[in-house]
């Protein structure tokens, strides 16, 4: 099967604050198609710097009709809380 082709221009929102139930705020970069509409969402949580780690996946999936959220886990980079390998 041939991979899908990129058909959308994309927009990126960087360092979006996402509050958790316990009040901890996690940092995310959100990649989305640059058109109005409802799209499925993919989330990748990482302990690494977002723009380097999630850029390729974000651009790939957003250009193909998905919203892609790259989010730092607790206690890493701009996310609050305490990092734990068990989270």
C-alpha positions, 0 to 999 in steps of 0.5 A: 500500500502506498503511503498517503500524500501530504495535502494540508498546510499546517499550523504549529502552536508551541509551548501550549500549557495543558493542565492536568487533574492534579493541577500540574501543567504540562507543556505541548506543541500542537501541529494541526492542518491549517483549515477549519474542521474536526480531525483525529488526534495523536499524542506523543509524550516524551522526556526530550526537547519537543521541537527536535523530537516531535517536529518530524512526526508533527509535520508528517501527520498534520499535513495528512489530516491529523492533529499531532500533540507532542507533550513533555512528561512531568518534570521535563523541560517546560512541564511542571511536576516531578519526573518519574520513569513509572509515569 
